[in-house]
Amino acid sequence: MSTLERLWRHSAVRGGVVVLAALALMGVLAPWLGTFDPSAMDPSFISVGAGTAGQVTMPDGAQFAHTFWMGSDSVGRDVWSRVLYGTRISMTVGLFTAFVAIAFGCLLGMLAGYFRAVDAVLMRVMDGVMAIPAVLLAITLVAVLGASLPTVILAIAVPEVPRVTRLVRALVMSLRDEPFVEAARALATADATILWRDILPNALAPLIVQGTFIAASAVLTEAILSFLGLGLPSDVPTWGNIMAEGRVQFSQSPGNVLFPALFLVPTVLAINMLGDGLRDVLDPKFSKRV
């Protein structure tokens, strides 16, 4: 049985993939699934309840019949459209944060694990970064660099780099004295080639698993930053921003907080399920159970 077949047979992988694929499809189709521009405001429909229908007036004066499936916020924006567009932001942050953290952490981990002289200095730096709470470090970086999507991705990725570095370092240290590495050195193979060709492929499975957990953490951290008003600007539709704006009128319109949360929770859960399934199949210590 191939690895892909074993992955698909695992219920956690299958469930996580289905949920994430559905969310990604909703994000891609947001311009068509959304009822209108997520930033458009109509003062006639402020904080209306879910299912409210009426004649909406756009900024250019155009009018059309519209149903607020999830209600509207305190300035008359459609929550359903904003939640759909927020899916794009969350999926993008999760994917690119994992990529950035894995890329830098893998590079630093291979250097620290393979070259003993680099290890002592580099790992002390990583220990120092890990000593700073992740959310506090992310808030500081966003405050210094400014609020934008690339900045938020970088700010969330930086605290994850030391964790990836430690993982890769441990893997490299366990492999650098293996016979196939010693044989490559005996043939005068360059260190960079040994790391890229012989050691890195053996670390891919744990890195893929770690990447899923980083993505789940990134989605949640982005929502926290936006909820605190320290992430993306409030005019950008993100789940955290929608909940932050809705909490002021929670007693009148609880859906403005609950509906984005109904998307956030399954997203993080699905990514974690996918990571658990990948670990069960790809990690030799767990693969025998599958």
ChimeraX commands (.cxc) that place a marker at each C-alpha (Angstrom):
marker #1 position 0.00,0.00,0.00 radius 0.5
marker #1 position 1.41,3.38,-1.02 radius 0.5
marker #1 position 1.88,6.25,1.42 radius 0.5
marker #1 position -0.93,8.25,-0.23 radius 0.5
marker #1 position -3.32,5.33,0.16 radius 0.5
marker #1 position -2.37,4.94,3.82 radius 0.5
marker #1 position -2.88,8.68,4.36 radius 0.5
marker #1 position -6.33,8.64,2.76 radius 0.5
marker #1 position -7.37,5.57,4.77 radius 0.5
marker #1 position -6.63,7.48,7.98 radius 0.5
marker #1 position -9.87,9.06,9.20 radius 0.5
marker #1 position -8.17,12.15,10.72 radius 0.5
marker #1 position -6.33,12.94,7.48 radius 0.5
marker #1 position -9.44,12.39,5.40 radius 0.5
marker #1 position -11.59,14.55,7.67 radius 0.5
marker #1 position -9.02,17.33,7.88 radius 0.5
marker #1 position -8.50,17.41,4.12 radius 0.5
marker #1 position -12.24,17.54,3.40 radius 0.5
marker #1 position -12.86,20.41,5.84 radius 0.5
marker #1 position -9.83,22.41,4.68 radius 0.5
marker #1 position -10.68,21.84,1.01 radius 0.5
marker #1 position -14.21,23.11,1.63 radius 0.5
marker #1 position -12.92,26.19,3.44 radius 0.5
marker #1 position -10.32,26.88,0.73 radius 0.5
marker #1 position -13.02,26.57,-1.94 radius 0.5
marker #1 position -15.24,29.01,-0.05 radius 0.5
marker #1 position -12.36,31.47,0.14 radius 0.5
marker #1 position -11.61,31.18,-3.58 radius 0.5
marker #1 position -15.30,31.57,-4.48 radius 0.5
marker #1 position -15.90,34.40,-1.99 radius 0.5
marker #1 position -16.63,36.99,-4.73 radius 0.5
marker #1 position -19.45,34.75,-6.00 radius 0.5
marker #1 position -20.65,33.23,-2.72 radius 0.5
marker #1 position -20.53,36.56,-0.91 radius 0.5
marker #1 position -23.64,38.66,-1.33 radius 0.5
marker #1 position -21.75,41.90,-1.98 radius 0.5
marker #1 position -18.59,43.88,-1.25 radius 0.5
marker #1 position -17.49,43.07,2.34 radius 0.5
marker #1 position -16.41,46.68,2.88 radius 0.5
marker #1 position -19.64,48.26,1.58 radius 0.5
marker #1 position -21.70,49.98,4.30 radius 0.5
marker #1 position -25.39,50.83,4.39 radius 0.5
marker #1 position -26.52,52.92,7.41 radius 0.5
marker #1 position -30.07,51.60,6.89 radius 0.5
marker #1 position -28.98,48.12,7.99 radius 0.5
marker #1 position -26.91,48.55,11.13 radius 0.5
marker #1 position -26.64,45.51,13.43 radius 0.5
marker #1 position -29.57,43.71,11.82 radius 0.5
marker #1 position -30.19,40.07,12.68 radius 0.5
marker #1 position -29.40,36.99,10.60 radius 0.5
marker #1 position -31.79,36.50,7.69 radius 0.5
marker #1 position -32.84,40.17,7.46 radius 0.5
marker #1 position -33.78,41.16,3.89 radius 0.5
marker #1 position -34.18,44.59,2.35 radius 0.5
marker #1 position -33.24,47.05,-0.36 radius 0.5
marker #1 position -29.54,47.87,0.00 radius 0.5
marker #1 position -28.05,51.13,-1.27 radius 0.5
marker #1 position -24.43,50.94,-2.46 radius 0.5
marker #1 position -21.94,53.84,-2.21 radius 0.5
marker #1 position -22.41,54.57,-5.93 radius 0.5
marker #1 position -26.17,54.92,-5.44 radius 0.5
marker #1 position -27.12,51.55,-6.93 radius 0.5
marker #1 position -29.86,49.63,-5.14 radius 0.5
marker #1 position -30.65,45.93,-5.05 radius 0.5
marker #1 position -32.49,43.38,-2.95 radius 0.5
marker #1 position -30.25,41.69,-0.41 radius 0.5
marker #1 position -30.47,39.19,2.44 radius 0.5
marker #1 position -28.05,39.45,5.37 radius 0.5
marker #1 position -27.62,35.72,6.01 radius 0.5
marker #1 position -25.44,36.32,9.08 radius 0.5
marker #1 position -26.69,39.79,9.90 radius 0.5
marker #1 position -24.68,43.00,9.68 radius 0.5
marker #1 position -22.14,44.78,11.87 radius 0.5
marker #1 position -22.29,48.16,13.61 radius 0.5
marker #1 position -21.67,50.10,10.37 radius 0.5
marker #1 position -23.98,48.09,8.10 radius 0.5
marker #1 position -21.49,45.66,6.50 radius 0.5
marker #1 position -22.60,42.15,5.60 radius 0.5
marker #1 position -21.10,39.66,8.08 radius 0.5
marker #1 position -21.50,36.67,5.72 radius 0.5
marker #1 position -19.40,38.36,3.01 radius 0.5
marker #1 position -16.79,39.45,5.55 radius 0.5
marker #1 position -16.53,35.95,7.01 radius 0.5
marker #1 position -16.03,34.47,3.53 radius 0.5
marker #1 position -13.27,36.93,2.68 radius 0.5
marker #1 position -11.77,36.34,6.13 radius 0.5
marker #1 position -11.32,32.70,5.11 radius 0.5
marker #1 position -8.82,33.87,2.51 radius 0.5
marker #1 position -6.79,35.77,5.09 radius 0.5
marker #1 position -6.71,32.91,7.60 radius 0.5
marker #1 position -5.75,30.26,5.05 radius 0.5
marker #1 position -3.06,32.53,3.58 radius 0.5
marker #1 position -1.60,33.33,7.01 radius 0.5
marker #1 position -1.55,29.67,8.03 radius 0.5
marker #1 position 0.06,28.45,4.80 radius 0.5
marker #1 position 2.74,31.11,4.45 radius 0.5
marker #1 position 3.58,31.22,8.16 radius 0.5
marker #1 position 4.26,27.48,8.09 radius 0.5
marker #1 position 6.35,27.87,4.93 radius 0.5
marker #1 position 8.47,30.72,6.32 radius 0.5
marker #1 position 9.00,29.05,9.71 radius 0.5
marker #1 position 9.92,25.70,8.12 radius 0.5
marker #1 position 12.27,27.30,5.56 radius 0.5
marker #1 position 14.28,29.34,8.07 radius 0.5
marker #1 position 14.08,26.77,10.86 radius 0.5
marker #1 position 15.24,24.00,8.53 radius 0.5
marker #1 position 18.23,26.02,7.35 radius 0.5
marker #1 position 19.30,27.02,10.86 radius 0.5
marker #1 position 18.65,23.55,12.26 radius 0.5
marker #1 position 20.82,21.87,9.62 radius 0.5
marker #1 position 23.65,24.31,10.27 radius 0.5
marker #1 position 23.42,23.84,14.04 radius 0.5
marker #1 position 23.15,20.06,13.86 radius 0.5
marker #1 position 25.89,19.46,11.30 radius 0.5
marker #1 position 28.51,22.03,12.29 radius 0.5
marker #1 position 29.46,21.76,15.96 radius 0.5
marker #1 position 31.12,25.19,16.01 radius 0.5
marker #1 position 27.88,26.86,14.88 radius 0.5
marker #1 position 25.70,24.88,17.28 radius 0.5
marker #1 position 26.79,26.51,20.54 radius 0.5
marker #1 position 26.20,30.10,19.38 radius 0.5
marker #1 position 23.12,29.57,17.23 radius 0.5
marker #1 position 21.17,27.51,19.74 radius 0.5
marker #1 position 21.75,30.06,22.49 radius 0.5
marker #1 position 20.16,32.65,20.22 radius 0.5
marker #1 position 17.23,30.30,19.60 radius 0.5
marker #1 position 16.86,29.72,23.34 radius 0.5
marker #1 position 16.69,33.48,23.84 radius 0.5
marker #1 position 13.94,33.85,21.24 radius 0.5
marker #1 position 11.98,30.97,22.79 radius 0.5
marker #1 position 12.14,32.69,26.17 radius 0.5
marker #1 position 9.90,35.46,24.82 radius 0.5
marker #1 position 6.17,34.62,24.77 radius 0.5
marker #1 position 5.11,34.05,21.16 radius 0.5
marker #1 position 2.13,36.42,21.18 radius 0.5
marker #1 position 4.15,39.18,22.88 radius 0.5
marker #1 position 6.94,38.84,20.32 radius 0.5
marker #1 position 4.41,38.92,17.47 radius 0.5
marker #1 position 2.77,42.05,18.91 radius 0.5
marker #1 position 6.16,43.75,19.19 radius 0.5
marker #1 position 7.13,42.95,15.61 radius 0.5
marker #1 position 3.79,44.17,14.23 radius 0.5
marker #1 position 4.10,47.38,16.26 radius 0.5
marker #1 position 7.63,48.02,14.97 radius 0.5
marker #1 position 7.14,46.98,11.32 radius 0.5
marker #1 position 3.55,48.15,10.83 radius 0.5
marker #1 position 0.33,46.24,10.28 radius 0.5
marker #1 position 0.18,44.47,6.91 radius 0.5
marker #1 position -0.33,40.92,5.75 radius 0.5
marker #1 position 3.40,40.18,5.12 radius 0.5
marker #1 position 4.28,41.73,8.49 radius 0.5
marker #1 position 1.70,39.64,10.34 radius 0.5
marker #1 position 2.96,36.47,8.64 radius 0.5
marker #1 position 6.56,37.31,9.55 radius 0.5
marker #1 position 5.62,38.26,13.12 radius 0.5
marker #1 position 3.83,34.95,13.69 radius 0.5
marker #1 position 6.54,32.91,11.93 radius 0.5
marker #1 position 9.51,34.26,13.91 radius 0.5
marker #1 position 8.51,32.67,17.27 radius 0.5
marker #1 position 8.04,29.33,15.50 radius 0.5
marker #1 position 11.52,29.29,13.93 radius 0.5
marker #1 position 13.36,28.17,17.12 radius 0.5
marker #1 position 11.00,25.21,17.53 radius 0.5
marker #1 position 11.63,24.06,13.98 radius 0.5
marker #1 position 15.36,24.69,14.43 radius 0.5
marker #1 position 15.51,22.46,17.51 radius 0.5
marker #1 position 13.58,19.71,15.72 radius 0.5
marker #1 position 15.82,19.73,12.65 radius 0.5
marker #1 position 18.97,20.02,14.75 radius 0.5
marker #1 position 18.05,16.88,16.68 radius 0.5
marker #1 position 17.33,15.00,13.44 radius 0.5
marker #1 position 20.59,16.09,11.84 radius 0.5
marker #1 position 22.62,15.19,14.93 radius 0.5
marker #1 position 21.13,11.69,14.83 radius 0.5
marker #1 position 22.03,11.31,11.14 radius 0.5
marker #1 position 25.39,13.04,10.74 radius 0.5
marker #1 position 27.37,10.00,11.96 radius 0.5
marker #1 position 25.36,7.41,10.03 radius 0.5
marker #1 position 27.31,5.18,7.58 radius 0.5
marker #1 position 25.77,6.76,4.47 radius 0.5
marker #1 position 26.89,10.21,5.62 radius 0.5
marker #1 position 30.37,8.93,6.48 radius 0.5
marker #1 position 30.55,7.34,3.02 radius 0.5
marker #1 position 29.64,10.64,1.40 radius 0.5
marker #1 position 32.36,12.41,3.37 radius 0.5
marker #1 position 34.88,9.72,2.35 radius 0.5
marker #1 position 34.09,10.52,-1.28 radius 0.5
marker #1 position 34.91,14.20,-0.60 radius 0.5
marker #1 position 31.29,15.25,-1.10 radius 0.5
marker #1 position 30.65,18.89,-0.21 radius 0.5
marker #1 position 28.90,19.50,3.11 radius 0.5
marker #1 position 26.11,21.43,1.39 radius 0.5
marker #1 position 25.46,18.47,-0.91 radius 0.5
marker #1 position 25.39,16.04,2.02 radius 0.5
marker #1 position 22.90,18.21,3.87 radius 0.5
marker #1 position 20.68,18.73,0.82 radius 0.5
marker #1 position 20.86,15.28,-0.78 radius 0.5
marker #1 position 21.40,12.86,2.11 radius 0.5
marker #1 position 20.11,14.43,5.32 radius 0.5
marker #1 position 17.23,16.72,4.35 radius 0.5
marker #1 position 15.07,13.98,2.74 radius 0.5
marker #1 position 15.17,12.05,6.01 radius 0.5
marker #1 position 13.81,15.09,7.87 radius 0.5
marker #1 position 10.93,15.90,5.52 radius 0.5
marker #1 position 8.28,13.76,7.23 radius 0.5
marker #1 position 8.68,15.36,10.70 radius 0.5
marker #1 position 8.86,18.80,9.06 radius 0.5
marker #1 position 5.59,18.28,7.22 radius 0.5
marker #1 position 3.90,17.26,10.46 radius 0.5
marker #1 position 5.38,20.22,12.31 radius 0.5
marker #1 position 4.23,22.52,9.51 radius 0.5
marker #1 position 0.59,21.59,10.04 radius 0.5
marker #1 position 0.76,22.42,13.75 radius 0.5
marker #1 position 2.46,25.74,12.94 radius 0.5
marker #1 position -0.31,26.54,10.46 radius 0.5
marker #1 position -3.00,25.85,13.07 radius 0.5
marker #1 position -1.22,28.01,15.62 radius 0.5
marker #1 position -0.78,30.79,13.03 radius 0.5
marker #1 position -4.50,30.90,12.20 radius 0.5
marker #1 position -5.33,31.19,15.88 radius 0.5
marker #1 position -2.61,33.77,16.60 radius 0.5
marker #1 position -3.71,35.96,13.69 radius 0.5
marker #1 position -7.26,35.93,15.04 radius 0.5
marker #1 position -5.95,36.89,18.50 radius 0.5
marker #1 position -3.87,39.77,17.12 radius 0.5
marker #1 position -6.77,41.07,15.04 radius 0.5
marker #1 position -9.17,40.71,17.96 radius 0.5
marker #1 position -6.82,42.82,20.09 radius 0.5
marker #1 position -6.57,45.44,17.31 radius 0.5
marker #1 position -2.88,44.66,16.78 radius 0.5
marker #1 position -3.11,42.67,13.55 radius 0.5
marker #1 position -4.41,43.69,10.16 radius 0.5
marker #1 position -6.30,47.02,9.85 radius 0.5
marker #1 position -9.95,46.93,10.89 radius 0.5
marker #1 position -11.16,47.54,7.33 radius 0.5
marker #1 position -9.60,44.22,6.25 radius 0.5
marker #1 position -12.15,41.40,6.76 radius 0.5
marker #1 position -10.53,38.86,9.09 radius 0.5
marker #1 position -12.26,36.61,11.60 radius 0.5
marker #1 position -10.49,38.36,14.47 radius 0.5
marker #1 position -11.51,41.81,13.25 radius 0.5
marker #1 position -15.14,40.74,12.81 radius 0.5
marker #1 position -15.26,39.34,16.36 radius 0.5
marker #1 position -13.53,42.42,17.76 radius 0.5
marker #1 position -16.08,44.73,16.17 radius 0.5
marker #1 position -18.97,42.49,17.23 radius 0.5
marker #1 position -18.02,42.17,20.89 radius 0.5
marker #1 position -19.13,45.77,21.58 radius 0.5
marker #1 position -22.73,44.85,20.67 radius 0.5
marker #1 position -22.60,41.22,21.69 radius 0.5
marker #1 position -25.81,41.40,23.72 radius 0.5
marker #1 position -27.72,42.82,20.72 radius 0.5
marker #1 position -26.00,40.90,17.88 radius 0.5
marker #1 position -24.17,37.83,19.25 radius 0.5
marker #1 position -23.91,36.41,15.73 radius 0.5
marker #1 position -21.20,38.94,14.85 radius 0.5
marker #1 position -18.93,37.08,17.28 radius 0.5
marker #1 position -20.32,33.56,17.02 radius 0.5
marker #1 position -20.43,33.20,13.23 radius 0.5
marker #1 position -16.70,33.94,12.67 radius 0.5
marker #1 position -15.91,31.62,15.59 radius 0.5
marker #1 position -17.90,28.85,13.87 radius 0.5
marker #1 position -15.40,29.13,11.00 radius 0.5
marker #1 position -12.29,29.60,13.15 radius 0.5
marker #1 position -12.83,26.56,15.38 radius 0.5
marker #1 position -13.25,23.92,12.63 radius 0.5
marker #1 position -10.33,25.41,10.69 radius 0.5
marker #1 position -7.90,25.01,13.58 radius 0.5
marker #1 position -9.40,21.62,14.46 radius 0.5
marker #1 position -9.10,20.35,10.87 radius 0.5
marker #1 position -5.45,21.42,10.60 radius 0.5
marker #1 position -4.63,19.72,13.89 radius 0.5
marker #1 position -6.47,16.57,12.78 radius 0.5
marker #1 position -4.47,16.58,9.57 radius 0.5
marker #1 position -1.24,16.95,11.55 radius 0.5
marker #1 position -2.15,14.09,13.87 radius 0.5
marker #1 position -2.95,11.87,10.92 radius 0.5
marker #1 position 0.26,12.74,9.11 radius 0.5
marker #1 position 2.23,11.98,12.25 radius 0.5
marker #1 position 0.52,8.61,12.63 radius 0.5
marker #1 position 1.33,7.63,9.04 radius 0.5
marker #1 position 4.72,9.25,8.43 radius 0.5
marker #1 position 6.40,8.84,11.83 radius 0.5
marker #1 position 7.88,5.31,12.16 radius 0.5
marker #1 position 7.04,5.27,15.87 radius 0.5
marker #1 position 3.33,5.67,15.12 radius 0.5
marker #1 position 2.98,4.21,11.62 radius 0.5
marker #1 position 2.69,0.64,12.90 radius 0.5
marker #1 position -0.62,1.54,14.51 radius 0.5
marker #1 position -2.18,2.53,11.16 radius 0.5
marker link #1:1,2 radius 0.2
marker link #1:2,3 radius 0.2
marker link #1:3,4 radius 0.2
marker link #1:4,5 radius 0.2
marker link #1:5,6 radius 0.2
marker link #1:6,7 radius 0.2
marker link #1:7,8 radius 0.2
marker link #1:8,9 radius 0.2
marker link #1:9,10 radius 0.2
marker link #1:10,11 radius 0.2
marker link #1:11,12 radius 0.2
marker link #1:12,13 radius 0.2
marker link #1:13,14 radius 0.2
marker link #1:14,15 radius 0.2
marker link #1:15,16 radius 0.2
marker link #1:16,17 radius 0.2
marker link #1:17,18 radius 0.2
marker link #1:18,19 radius 0.2
marker link #1:19,20 radius 0.2
marker link #1:20,21 radius 0.2
marker link #1:21,22 radius 0.2
marker link #1:22,23 radius 0.2
marker link #1:23,24 radius 0.2
marker link #1:24,25 radius 0.2
marker link #1:25,26 radius 0.2
marker link #1:26,27 radius 0.2
marker link #1:27,28 radius 0.2
marker link #1:28,29 radius 0.2
marker link #1:29,30 radius 0.2
marker link #1:30,31 radius 0.2
marker link #1:31,32 radius 0.2
marker link #1:32,33 radius 0.2
marker link #1:33,34 radius 0.2
marker link #1:34,35 radius 0.2
marker link #1:35,36 radius 0.2
marker link #1:36,37 radius 0.2
marker link #1:37,38 radius 0.2
marker link #1:38,39 radius 0.2
marker link #1:39,40 radius 0.2
marker link #1:40,41 radius 0.2
marker link #1:41,42 radius 0.2
marker link #1:42,43 radius 0.2
marker link #1:43,44 radius 0.2
marker link #1:44,45 radius 0.2
marker link #1:45,46 radius 0.2
marker link #1:46,47 radius 0.2
marker link #1:47,48 radius 0.2
marker link #1:48,49 radius 0.2
marker link #1:49,50 radius 0.2
marker link #1:50,51 radius 0.2
marker link #1:51,52 radius 0.2
marker link #1:52,53 radius 0.2
marker link #1:53,54 radius 0.2
marker link #1:54,55 radius 0.2
marker link #1:55,56 radius 0.2
marker link #1:56,57 radius 0.2
marker link #1:57,58 radius 0.2
marker link #1:58,59 radius 0.2
marker link #1:59,60 radius 0.2
marker link #1:60,61 radius 0.2
marker link #1:61,62 radius 0.2
marker link #1:62,63 radius 0.2
marker link #1:63,64 radius 0.2
marker link #1:64,65 radius 0.2
marker link #1:65,66 radius 0.2
marker link #1:66,67 radius 0.2
marker link #1:67,68 radius 0.2
marker link #1:68,69 radius 0.2
marker link #1:69,70 radius 0.2
marker link #1:70,71 radius 0.2
marker link #1:71,72 radius 0.2
marker link #1:72,73 radius 0.2
marker link #1:73,74 radius 0.2
marker link #1:74,75 radius 0.2
marker link #1:75,76 radius 0.2
marker link #1:76,77 radius 0.2
marker link #1:77,78 radius 0.2
marker link #1:78,79 radius 0.2
marker link #1:79,80 radius 0.2
marker link #1:80,81 radius 0.2
marker link #1:81,82 radius 0.2
marker link #1:82,83 radius 0.2
marker link #1:83,84 radius 0.2
marker link #1:84,85 radius 0.2
marker link #1:85,86 radius 0.2
marker link #1:86,87 radius 0.2
marker link #1:87,88 radius 0.2
marker link #1:88,89 radius 0.2
marker link #1:89,90 radius 0.2
marker link #1:90,91 radius 0.2
marker link #1:91,92 radius 0.2
marker link #1:92,93 radius 0.2
marker link #1:93,94 radius 0.2
marker link #1:94,95 radius 0.2
marker link #1:95,96 radius 0.2
marker link #1:96,97 radius 0.2
marker link #1:97,98 radius 0.2
marker link #1:98,99 radius 0.2
marker link #1:99,100 radius 0.2
marker link #1:100,101 radius 0.2
marker link #1:101,102 radius 0.2
marker link #1:102,103 radius 0.2
marker link #1:103,104 radius 0.2
marker link #1:104,105 radius 0.2
marker link #1:105,106 radius 0.2
marker link #1:106,107 radius 0.2
marker link #1:107,108 radius 0.2
marker link #1:108,109 radius 0.2
marker link #1:109,110 radius 0.2
marker link #1:110,111 radius 0.2
marker link #1:111,112 radius 0.2
marker link #1:112,113 radius 0.2
marker link #1:113,114 radius 0.2
marker link #1:114,115 radius 0.2
marker link #1:115,116 radius 0.2
marker link #1:116,117 radius 0.2
marker link #1:117,118 radius 0.2
marker link #1:118,119 radius 0.2
marker link #1:119,120 radius 0.2
marker link #1:120,121 radius 0.2
marker link #1:121,122 radius 0.2
marker link #1:122,123 radius 0.2
marker link #1:123,124 radius 0.2
marker link #1:124,125 radius 0.2
marker link #1:125,126 radius 0.2
marker link #1:126,127 radius 0.2
marker link #1:127,128 radius 0.2
marker link #1:128,129 radius 0.2
marker link #1:129,130 radius 0.2
marker link #1:130,131 radius 0.2
marker link #1:131,132 radius 0.2
marker link #1:132,133 radius 0.2
marker link #1:133,134 radius 0.2
marker link #1:134,135 radius 0.2
marker link #1:135,136 radius 0.2
marker link #1:136,137 radius 0.2
marker link #1:137,138 radius 0.2
marker link #1:138,139 radius 0.2
marker link #1:139,140 radius 0.2
marker link #1:140,141 radius 0.2
marker link #1:141,142 radius 0.2
marker link #1:142,143 radius 0.2
marker link #1:143,144 radius 0.2
marker link #1:144,145 radius 0.2
marker link #1:145,146 radius 0.2
marker link #1:146,147 radius 0.2
marker link #1:147,148 radius 0.2
marker link #1:148,149 radius 0.2
marker link #1:149,150 radius 0.2
marker link #1:150,151 radius 0.2
marker link #1:151,152 radius 0.2
marker link #1:152,153 radius 0.2
marker link #1:153,154 radius 0.2
marker link #1:154,155 radius 0.2
marker link #1:155,156 radius 0.2
marker link #1:156,157 radius 0.2
marker link #1:157,158 radius 0.2
marker link #1:158,159 radius 0.2
marker link #1:159,160 radius 0.2
marker link #1:160,161 radius 0.2
marker link #1:161,162 radius 0.2
marker link #1:162,163 radius 0.2
marker link #1:163,164 radius 0.2
marker link #1:164,165 radius 0.2
marker link #1:165,166 radius 0.2
marker link #1:166,167 radius 0.2
marker link #1:167,168 radius 0.2
marker link #1:168,169 radius 0.2
marker link #1:169,170 radius 0.2
marker link #1:170,171 radius 0.2
marker link #1:171,172 radius 0.2
marker link #1:172,173 radius 0.2
marker link #1:173,174 radius 0.2
marker link #1:174,175 radius 0.2
marker link #1:175,176 radius 0.2
marker link #1:176,177 radius 0.2
marker link #1:177,178 radius 0.2
marker link #1:178,179 radius 0.2
marker link #1:179,180 radius 0.2
marker link #1:180,181 radius 0.2
marker link #1:181,182 radius 0.2
marker link #1:182,183 radius 0.2
marker link #1:183,184 radius 0.2
marker link #1:184,185 radius 0.2
marker link #1:185,186 radius 0.2
marker link #1:186,187 radius 0.2
marker link #1:187,188 radius 0.2
marker link #1:188,189 radius 0.2
marker link #1:189,190 radius 0.2
marker link #1:190,191 radius 0.2
marker link #1:191,192 radius 0.2
marker link #1:192,193 radius 0.2
marker link #1:193,194 radius 0.2
marker link #1:194,195 radius 0.2
marker link #1:195,196 radius 0.2
marker link #1:196,197 radius 0.2
marker link #1:197,198 radius 0.2
marker link #1:198,199 radius 0.2
marker link #1:199,200 radius 0.2
marker link #1:200,201 radius 0.2
marker link #1:201,202 radius 0.2
marker link #1:202,203 radius 0.2
marker link #1:203,204 radius 0.2
marker link #1:204,205 radius 0.2
marker link #1:205,206 radius 0.2
marker link #1:206,207 radius 0.2
marker link #1:207,208 radius 0.2
marker link #1:208,209 radius 0.2
marker link #1:209,210 radius 0.2
marker link #1:210,211 radius 0.2
marker link #1:211,212 radius 0.2
marker link #1:212,213 radius 0.2
marker link #1:213,214 radius 0.2
marker link #1:214,215 radius 0.2
marker link #1:215,216 radius 0.2
marker link #1:216,217 radius 0.2
marker link #1:217,218 radius 0.2
marker link #1:218,219 radius 0.2
marker link #1:219,220 radius 0.2
marker link #1:220,221 radius 0.2
marker link #1:221,222 radius 0.2
marker link #1:222,223 radius 0.2
marker link #1:223,224 radius 0.2
marker link #1:224,225 radius 0.2
marker link #1:225,226 radius 0.2
marker link #1:226,227 radius 0.2
marker link #1:227,228 radius 0.2
marker link #1:228,229 radius 0.2
marker link #1:229,230 radius 0.2
marker link #1:230,231 radius 0.2
marker link #1:231,232 radius 0.2
marker link #1:232,233 radius 0.2
marker link #1:233,234 radius 0.2
marker link #1:234,235 radius 0.2
marker link #1:235,236 radius 0.2
marker link #1:236,237 radius 0.2
marker link #1:237,238 radius 0.2
marker link #1:238,239 radius 0.2
marker link #1:239,240 radius 0.2
marker link #1:240,241 radius 0.2
marker link #1:241,242 radius 0.2
marker link #1:242,243 radius 0.2
marker link #1:243,244 radius 0.2
marker link #1:244,245 radius 0.2
marker link #1:245,246 radius 0.2
marker link #1:246,247 radius 0.2
marker link #1:247,248 radius 0.2
marker link #1:248,249 radius 0.2
marker link #1:249,250 radius 0.2
marker link #1:250,251 radius 0.2
marker link #1:251,252 radius 0.2
marker link #1:252,253 radius 0.2
marker link #1:253,254 radius 0.2
marker link #1:254,255 radius 0.2
marker link #1:255,256 radius 0.2
marker link #1:256,257 radius 0.2
marker link #1:257,258 radius 0.2
marker link #1:258,259 radius 0.2
marker link #1:259,260 radius 0.2
marker link #1:260,261 radius 0.2
marker link #1:261,262 radius 0.2
marker link #1:262,263 radius 0.2
marker link #1:263,264 radius 0.2
marker link #1:264,265 radius 0.2
marker link #1:265,266 radius 0.2
marker link #1:266,267 radius 0.2
marker link #1:267,268 radius 0.2
marker link #1:268,269 radius 0.2
marker link #1:269,270 radius 0.2
marker link #1:270,271 radius 0.2
marker link #1:271,272 radius 0.2
marker link #1:272,273 radius 0.2
marker link #1:273,274 radius 0.2
marker link #1:274,275 radius 0.2
marker link #1:275,276 radius 0.2
marker link #1:276,277 radius 0.2
marker link #1:277,278 radius 0.2
marker link #1:278,279 radius 0.2
marker link #1:279,280 radius 0.2
marker link #1:280,281 radius 0.2
marker link #1:281,282 radius 0.2
marker link #1:282,283 radius 0.2
marker link #1:283,284 radius 0.2
marker link #1:284,285 radius 0.2
marker link #1:285,286 radius 0.2
marker link #1:286,287 radius 0.2
marker link #1:287,288 radius 0.2
marker link #1:288,289 radius 0.2
marker link #1:289,290 radius 0.2
view
